[in-house]
Amino acid sequence: MSRRLCLVTGASSGIGAALAREFANHGWDLALVARREDRLGELAEELKAKYGVDSLIIADDLSEPGAPERIVKAVADAGRQIDGLVNNAGAGQPGMFTETDWTDQDRFLQLMVTSYLHLVHLIAPGMKARRFGRIINVSSVSALLPSAKAHTRFSGTLYPGAKSLLIKLSEALALELEDDNVHVTALCPGYTWSEFHDVNGARQTVSNLPKFWMLTAEDVATAGYDAVSRGVVTRVPGAWYKFLVAVAKVLPDPVGRALMRMQEKRMAAQAGAAAGTSSAG
Ligand SMILES: NC(=O)c1ccc[n+]([C@@H]2O[C@H](COP(=O)([O-])OP(=O)(O)OC[C@H]3O[C@@H](n4cnc5c(N)ncnc54)[C@H](OP(=O)(O)O)[C@@H]3O)[C@@H](O)[C@H]2O)c1
């Protein structure tokens, strides 16, 4: 029997590359998707050498509406079926919602929400028919914590809302597919070492955080693979973030928001006046 194949978006760095390694370590072939083809090629070689698995390389831009159909077609044209999907590609859209072009917000939504939904819509029916599937939607702990100005400044006003939709989607889809052996997980990392904060300009601010705030992409990937294998619907990696989410659930909203403001002021002071306030992934 040939190996199962998992399609991972945003596999050229950070959490996506780590999740590709995790699936490869468990014997999956990969379809690696991102814009930087050279990075995907290097990862494919690494996965072959280390785990003996095969990878398809699909260079595409998921902020383009046609990308999901092109990507799924490329896998089908290679004669493979998709048994695993990791929806992970993403980047912040820094700047105030009221001061940025709609074109930019629209591309952000296409990349962070619509492409995720479209890929699930294209791929999940096949999983259901074959009675096997593993889907991870990479959300963020920011969707589970009180709102903060930081999200606007670095990741975008829509970022927590976009990530919240992925949690509700995963919950509803997990219920819809619970009798079909298709597991769906919303993976909700906190601050994670990756290129994310270089892309959104928050590197300086994040570097000032206490070490226990920072997760590695490998920690996140291990937690994600474990959760989707067991059928856990929402997974927050790391003890610190589990604690924060538990506290946020019992705090009245105004108290939670006040605490977020205090934390933002503390981080802004640390980062210095030039860096302004903080960010969250
Ligand atoms: N780092 C954090 O603190 C953190 C926390 C919570 C959630 N997250 C989420 O985790 C996910 C992965 O982020 P990361 O931290 O691993 O960041 P990263 O290292 O910057 O990786 C982002 C990945 O997405 C790909 N990507 C970006 N724009 C794309 C586009 N238009 N089309 C196709 N691929 C695109 C990038 O590849 P190319 O540039 O080669 O296209 C890259 O592979 C994101 O959804 C992010 O929101 C991150």
The ligand as an SDF file (V2000), in Angstrom:
LIG
                    3D

 48 52  0  0  0  0  0  0  0  0999 V2000
    4.5660   32.7660   14.7350 N   0  0  0  0  0  0  0  0  0  0  0  0
    3.5840   33.0070   15.5880 C   0  0  0  0  0  0  0  0  0  0  0  0
    3.8010   33.6130   16.6770 O   0  0  0  0  0  0  0  0  0  0  0  0
    2.1920   32.5090   15.2950 C   0  0  0  0  0  0  0  0  0  0  0  0
    1.2820   32.4380   16.3630 C   0  0  0  0  0  0  0  0  0  0  0  0
   -0.0080   31.9800   16.1130 C   0  0  0  0  0  0  0  0  0  0  0  0
   -0.3920   31.5910   14.8390 C   0  0  0  0  0  0  0  0  0  0  0  0
    0.5140   31.6900   13.8150 N   0  0  0  0  0  0  0  0  0  0  0  0
    0.0460   31.2560   12.4820 C   0  0  0  0  0  0  0  0  0  0  0  0
    0.8810   30.2050   12.0370 O   0  0  0  0  0  0  0  0  0  0  0  0
    0.8490   30.1550   10.6120 C   0  0  0  0  0  0  0  0  0  0  0  0
    2.2730   29.9720   10.0890 C   0  0  0  0  0  0  0  0  0  0  0  0
    3.0330   31.0930   10.4750 O   0  0  0  0  0  0  0  0  0  0  0  0
    4.5580   30.9950   10.9120 P   0  0  0  0  0  0  0  0  0  0  0  0
    4.6650   31.5290   12.2870 O   0  0  0  0  0  0  0  0  0  0  0  0
    5.1180   29.6600   10.6080 O   0  0  0  0  0  0  0  0  0  0  0  0
    5.1580   32.1260    9.9400 O   0  0  0  0  0  0  0  0  0  0  0  0
    6.2510   32.0690    8.7630 P   0  0  0  0  0  0  0  0  0  0  0  0
    7.4980   31.4220    9.2360 O   0  0  0  0  0  0  0  0  0  0  0  0
    6.3270   33.4590    8.2490 O   0  0  0  0  0  0  0  0  0  0  0  0
    5.5650   31.1110    7.6850 O   0  0  0  0  0  0  0  0  0  0  0  0
    4.4830   31.5350    6.8990 C   0  0  0  0  0  0  0  0  0  0  0  0
    4.3180   30.5730    5.7370 C   0  0  0  0  0  0  0  0  0  0  0  0
    3.1820   30.9800    4.9710 O   0  0  0  0  0  0  0  0  0  0  0  0
    3.5860   31.0940    3.6100 C   0  0  0  0  0  0  0  0  0  0  0  0
    2.8230   32.1360    2.9340 N   0  0  0  0  0  0  0  0  0  0  0  0
    2.6970   33.4390    3.3000 C   0  0  0  0  0  0  0  0  0  0  0  0
    1.9800   34.1070    2.3950 N   0  0  0  0  0  0  0  0  0  0  0  0
    1.6380   33.2040    1.4230 C   0  0  0  0  0  0  0  0  0  0  0  0
    0.9160   33.2880    0.2090 C   0  0  0  0  0  0  0  0  0  0  0  0
    0.3870   34.4530   -0.2180 N   0  0  0  0  0  0  0  0  0  0  0  0
    0.7580   32.1600   -0.5390 N   0  0  0  0  0  0  0  0  0  0  0  0
    1.2930   30.9850   -0.1330 C   0  0  0  0  0  0  0  0  0  0  0  0
    1.9970   30.8470    1.0020 N   0  0  0  0  0  0  0  0  0  0  0  0
    2.1670   31.9430    1.7670 C   0  0  0  0  0  0  0  0  0  0  0  0
    5.0720   31.4260    3.6630 C   0  0  0  0  0  0  0  0  0  0  0  0
    5.7220   30.9650    2.4710 O   0  0  0  0  0  0  0  0  0  0  0  0
    6.1870   31.8780    1.2310 P   0  0  0  0  0  0  0  0  0  0  0  0
    6.6300   33.2020    1.7930 O   0  0  0  0  0  0  0  0  0  0  0  0
    7.3070   31.0580    0.6480 O   0  0  0  0  0  0  0  0  0  0  0  0
    5.0020   31.9580    0.3550 O   0  0  0  0  0  0  0  0  0  0  0  0
    5.5240   30.5660    4.8260 C   0  0  0  0  0  0  0  0  0  0  0  0
    5.7750   29.2390    4.3930 O   0  0  0  0  0  0  0  0  0  0  0  0
    0.1520   31.4390   10.1500 C   0  0  0  0  0  0  0  0  0  0  0  0
   -1.1640   31.1240    9.7500 O   0  0  0  0  0  0  0  0  0  0  0  0
    0.1430   32.3180   11.3980 C   0  0  0  0  0  0  0  0  0  0  0  0
   -0.9360   33.1910   11.4140 O   0  0  0  0  0  0  0  0  0  0  0  0
    1.7810   32.1280   14.0100 C   0  0  0  0  0  0  0  0  0  0  0  0
  1  2  1  0
  2  3  2  0
  2  4  1  0
  4  5  1  0
  4 48  2  0
  5  6  2  0
  6  7  1  0
  7  8  2  0
  8  9  1  0
  8 48  1  0
  9 10  1  0
  9 46  1  0
 10 11  1  0
 11 12  1  0
 11 44  1  0
 12 13  1  0
 13 14  1  0
 14 15  2  0
 14 16  1  0
 14 17  1  0
 17 18  1  0
 18 19  2  0
 18 20  1  0
 18 21  1  0
 21 22  1  0
 22 23  1  0
 23 24  1  0
 23 42  1  0
 24 25  1  0
 25 26  1  0
 25 36  1  0
 26 27  1  0
 26 35  1  0
 27 28  2  0
 28 29  1  0
 29 30  1  0
 29 35  2  0
 30 31  1  0
 30 32  2  0
 32 33  1  0
 33 34  2  0
 34 35  1  0
 36 37  1  0
 36 42  1  0
 37 38  1  0
 38 39  2  0
 38 40  1  0
 38 41  1  0
 42 43  1  0
 44 45  1  0
 44 46  1  0
 46 47  1  0
M  CHG  2   8   1  16  -1
M  END
$$$$
